[in-house]
Amino acid sequence: MPKVRILLAAPLAAALALAAPATAQDRTVPQSHTEMQLSFAPLVKQVENAVVNVYAERVVERRSIFEGDPFFEEFFGQRMPNRSEKQSSLGSGVIVGATGIVVTNNHVIEGASDIKVALADGREYESTVVLKDERVDLAVLKIKVSKADTAFTALPLGDSDAVEVGDLVLAIGNPFGVGQTVTSGIVSALARNQVRSGDFGFFIQTDASINPGNSGGGLINMNGELIGINTAIFSRGGGSNGVGFAIPANLVKTFVASAENGSATFDRPFVGATFDAVTSEVAEALGLDRARGALISRVQPGSPAEKAGMKPGQVVTAVNGIAVEHPDALGYRLTTVGIGGTARITVIADGKEKELTLSLDRAPETTPRDERLIEGRNPFSGAVVANLSPRVAEELRMPTNGTTSGVVVTEVNRGSPAARIGLQPRDIVIELNGTAVTSTETLASLVGEDPSIWRVEIERDGQRIRQFFR
């Protein structure tokens, strides 16, 4: 059986477009041969100048195979320096602001030191990254313009919640680098999750041809509105098999607004609860008509979830009146409400439906992080550690049902003693030489000792690991 791969529709360029007439009653199928001969050309001319190519250039360091080996570093390290080389990639973007605001995928520009934006008319500009986020795979760029430049053609952001399965779509972009190309299709499905690794799982699915190079392109409806940003394809061999995915425009709106407000990071609302998928067995036990919603499995004391009245065993079925099919959809709905907003949460408990009010805010930094680089002759040398809090856990993408206090490793320098003993980011330091590690200050004090044997206990992915070092 051929292997199926999920591929990011990246490094090249293109824009996808989704078709969604304004209202349900306006949607009709062709009624005559004349209607079958209608053309998308006027719509293409309207939107094509807002779809751009994004060129990203990054410097990649080729490390010596002997790096990290004390013997070779001592005797040969100076003679075998690391080599640096430049790599280029090509993706797509969509202009969403007339002043030169461009939205693309994060994976298109990740690690780039030089980013250029090329317009359909041949103009080319340097650009800077305003905001990027790996988890939602979005980035906002700002085109560097001179006083002589006029306003750019920008696409309005549509309402992706108004999209329905069967709506027409157009894909405009540069697949495989062959030049700007237009394809059409329909919306195949909504609220798709488990499309790729990461914590974002709410995609628009389309059968419009999406190929490598389409990443960052726009999904456009029949009103010429942006309703999604292309990000991935489902492929057996790297080409389009009629299954492409786009990030909904309503999330893009929230992301762009965060960038325009000057945020350095894209924060998701802190709920303080853990959610599981509702299986058919769980649905039957709870008296649900089908497996749907997000089952609350844990609520942190003092969290917004607890204050709202959310309890383990309840099932969240809707946010602001919009149905929630799975935990990923719940996360998407709360993220699009945004920090500082209030969400009406519909839950089912004891067979009865009720509505709760959930206030959305940033994850709190309950303990100052006091980030430190550990140095000296000890197993932790080369590790950066911080006091753990809900906010630090959110930044490190740690599970919400894990420990939210103590000391966590945030970074490990390559080739350091900490790297050699196998320390990893997100490791929680529990104990050192029999003493509980409650803060970075405590850890810094303990590593100043010189015992004959180092006894280390850490927590990794919920598992306790004990190690001994001389």
N, C-alpha and C positions, 0 to 999 in steps of 0.2 A: 504494500500500500504506500503510495507516495507520501512523503513527509510534508506536513502542512506547517507553514511558518507565518507568524505575524510580523510584518515589516513596517517600520516607520517609513512613510512616504517622503523621505528626506533627500539630502544633498542633490538638488538640481533646480527645481522650481516649477510652480504651477498653481492654478487657482481652481477650486471646485465650486460649483454653484448649485444651489438647491432651489426648487421651484415651489412656491407656496402662494397661491392666489389669496386675496385679502380675506374672503369669508367663505364658509362652507357652501353657501348657496350659489356662489359664483363659479364653483368648480363643475365643469362639464367635460364630456368626452367629445371628440370630433364627430360632427353630425353629417358631414358631406365630404366629397372629394376635394372641394375647394378649401375647406378647413384643414384637411390633411396637408395641403400645400403651403400652409402658413409658415413663416420663417422666424427663427430666433435672432436674425441679423440685427434688427434695431436694438434689442436688449444687449447684445454683445458689444455694439458700438457705444452703448451707454456706460458700460461697466469696465471695459477692457483696460482703459487707462489708469484705473485704480489698482490693478493687479500688477505687482512689480517682481523683479528678480532680486534676490538677496544673495550677494557674494560674501562668503565668510572665509577669512584667511587666518590660520592658526599655526603657531610654531610648536612642533612636536619634538621632544627631546628623546633621542635614542640612547638609552642608558647602557653602560658597559655590562656585559654578562657577569663580570666579577664584582660589581658593586654590592656592598654589604658583606663581602668576605674579608675578614680582617687581614688575612695573609696577603691576598692579592691587592687589597687597598694600600697596604703598607709598602709593598715592593713594586707594584705596577700601576697603582692608581694614577699617579701623575703622568704616566706615559700613555695612558689609555683614556683620554677625556671623553665625556659624553658628546654625542653628535646631535646637532639641531638641524631640523629641516622644516620647510614650510609646506603646509597642506591647504588646499582650497576646496570648498564645497559650494554647491549652488542650490538654493531653495527658493521658495516664493514668499510673498508677503502681500498684505492688503493695506492700502492707505485708508485710514478711518478718520483722519483729521486733516483739514485743508492746509494746516501749517506744516504738514510733513510728519504726522504721527502714523507709524506703520506697525501692524500686528503680524507676527510670524510665529513659528514654532520655536521653542527653546532649543530643541536638538539641532536646529539649523545653524544657530549661532553659538552654541555652547563651546567655550574655550577659545573663541576667536579673538584675535588681537586687532583685526582690521575688518570692518564690515562696510560694504558698499551696497547701495540700492540703485538698480537700473530701471528706469521707466520704459513704458512701451514705445515712447517716441525716441528712445535712444539716449536721453539725458541720464547721467550717472552722478551720484552724490555719495559723499562720505556720510556715515551715520553713527550714532552712539546708542548704547543700550540704556534705556530709562528704567526698565524693570524686567526681570525674568524669573521664571519659576520652573524647576525641573518636574515637579509633581503634576502640575496641570499642563506642562509642555507648552507654555505660552511665553512670548517675549514682546515687549514694546520697544520700538526703535524711534529715534528722532532724527530726521534728515537734517543735515547741516546745510543751510541755505544762505544765499547772499541777498542783499537788498534788491538785486535785479530780478530775483525769482518771483513769479506770481504764485497765487494759490494753487495747490494741487487738487486734482480730481479725487474726491473721497467717496467711499461707499457708506451709506447710512446703515446703522446697525438695526436689523429687524428683530422681531419677537420670535425666538426659536420655540417658545411654547405654543405658538400658533401653527407650527408645522404639523402636517399629518402624513401618515403613510400613504404613498401614492402621489404626493405632490411632485411636480416636475422639477428637475435640477439641471444646472449647467456647470460644467467644470472648465475653467479657463486657466491655463498654465503652460509650463514648459517641461512636459514629461521627457525623461531621458536626454534633456538638453537639445531637443530637435527644433525648438522655437515655440512661440505661443500657439497653443492648440485649444480648441473648444470641443467638449464632449457633452452629451446630455444623458439624462436618466431620470429616475424617480427616487423618492425617499423609500428605502426598503424596510426600515425599522427605526424605532426610537428607544431611547434609554438603554442602549446596549452597554453591558459591563463585561469584565473579564476579557477585554480586548488585548491588553498588554499589561506588563508588570507596572507597579506603581500604585498610588492611592486614588487616582482619578478613574472613575468607571461610569461615565454617562455620555454616550456618543450617539450622534445621528449616523445611521447607516444608509448608504446610497449605492446604487449599481452604476452610477456614472463612472466612466473609466478613470481610475486614479492609479498612477504609476510612480515609481521612484523619481523624485524631482518635484512632486506636487506638494510636498510639505509646506505648510504656511499659506497655501492658497485659500481663496474664499469660496464658501458655499453660498450661492446666490439664488434668491427666489425670483419669480416672474415679475415682481415689482422692482427688481434691481437692488434689493436689500441684502446685506450680508447676514446670513443666518448660521454660519458655521465656519470654522477654520480646519482645513484638512490636516490630518495628523498621522494616519496609519492605513495600511491595507492588509487584507487577509489573502495570502498568496502561497501557491505551491512552488513557484519557480522565480519569483521576483517581479512578475508582471501582474497586470490587473486581471482578476478573476471575477470582477463584478461585485466585490464586497469591499467597500471603502468606508472610512470612518472620519467624522468631523466633530470638533469641539463646538458645542452649541454657542450661539451668539450671546445669549443671556449671561453666560459665564465670562465671555470676552468683554462685555460691557462692564462687569464688576472689576475685571482685571485692569482694563484701560482707566477706569475711574480711580483705582488705587494708584496707578502710575501718575496720573495727572495731579493727584493730591500730594505727590512727593514721597510716597511710601518707599522705603528701601527694600522691604520684603512684602510678599503677598500673604497676608494672614488669613487663616480660616477661622471661623467662629469656634470658640471653645464651648463644648457642651458638657463635658465631664461625665460621659456615659459611654458604655460599650454596647455595640449592636451586633446581632447575629442575623443571618438569613433565616427566613421562616421556611422550614421544610414541610413536606406534605404531612409528616407525622405530627409536627408541632402544630400545624394548622388544624388538624383533626382534634388534637387534644385541647386546643383553645376554642374550638367551635367556630373556626373561620370557614367561609365558603370555599376558599382556595388558598394556596400558599402565596402570600403576598405580604409586603410590609417589612419592617425592621424590628426584630425582637430585642427588647432591652434586657441585657444580661447582667449589667453592673452599673451602679450609679455612685459617683464619688461624693463623699460627704462635703457639704458646703458648695457644691458646684451649681451652675445655672440649671442643670437638669433636675437636681434635687429641689431647688427653690421653685421650679415650675410644677413640681408634683409628679415628675416621672419616676417610675418604680420598676424594679426588675420583674419580668413576667408580662409587662404591658407590650403591646405591639403598635408601633407607629405606622399608620396607614396613609396619612396625608400631611402636607405642609401648605398652609394658606389655601386649603381647599383643593390642592393638586395631588393626585394619587401618588403614593410612594410604593414602588414595586419591590425594592431591595435596599439594603443598607447603603450601597453606593449612590443610589438615587436620593436618599435622605441627605447624605453629605453634600451632594450637588445642590439640592434645594436650599439648604441652610447657607451654603457659600454664596449663592446668588442673592440671598436676602442681604448679606453683608454685615460687616462689623458695625455695631451700634444699632442694628435693626431689631425688630421684634417679630417672631414667627408664631403663627397659630398652629399648634401641633395637635392632630387628631390621633387619639390612641384608643385601643380596645382593651378593656380590662374586665375580667369576669363576665364576658359576653356582652358587655355594654360599651357603647361608644361615647367618648367625651372629649372635650377640647381643652387644651392647656396653652398657656402663654409662656413662651420661652424667650428670654432676653439674650441677645447675642453680643459677645464681647471677645477681646483677645484673651488668649490663655494667660493666666497670671504668673508673674515671677515671684512666687511666694517667698523664695529665699534668694538674696543677691547671688548671682552666678559666680562671682569671684574667680574668673577663668585664669588658670596658671599653667605655665610650661614647667614640667618637672625636669630638673637637671641633676647632674652628679652621678656617683657610682651606685646605682640602684636599678632594680628591674623596670621601674616606671620612667626612667630617663628617656626623654624624647616624646613623652605623651603630654597632650594638653587636656586638662581636666577642668570640670566646672561643677558647681553645686546644682543638683538636679531640681527642677521645678516643672510644673505643667508647660510653661512656655519653652523651656529648654528641650523638654521631651517632644513638643510639637515641632521645633526646629530640626531636631534630629530624626524625626519620623519614627519615634518609638511608639510601641503599642499603648493604647489608652488604658488597657487593663493591667499595665505593669507598675513597677515601683515609681513613685513620683517624688522621692526624696533620697538624699545621699549624694554620692560623688560619681559623676559619669565621665567617661573618656569621650572627648569630642573630636580629637585628631591624634594621629600617630605619625611621627616623622619617619620617613623611609630610611631603613638601615640603622635605626636607633635601637638601643637595648630593649625598649618597649615593643618595637616591631619584631625583634628576634624572639621574644618569649611568646609572641602571638596575640598581644593586646589589639583590640579592634575598637573603632568608634562605636558608641552605644553600650560598651561594657560598663557595668556598674560595679565600682569597687566596694566590696562589703566589709572586708577585714584584712588587716596587714599585721602579721606577727602576733596574732591573738587579740589585737585591739580593733574595735569597731571604727570604721572610717565614716564619720558623720559630716565632714566638711573638707573642702580643699585645704584649709589651714591645717586640719588634723593630719591629712595625708602628707603635706609638705614637711610637717614636723617629724612624722614617722620615718620618712625616707632619709632623714638626716642621720639616723642611727646606722650602726655598722654591725649587724648580727652575722653570725657564721652561716646561718641559713635563713633565707627569706621565705615566709609562708604567706601566700597570697590567696584570697578567696574573692571571686568575682561572680556577678550574675550576667548571663548572656541569654537573651531570648527566653527568659523565665527559668533557665537552668543554672544551678550553682556549680561552679568549677573551682576546685582547689588545686594549687600547684606549689611546688617547692623548688627553690633555686639557691645555689651556692654563690 
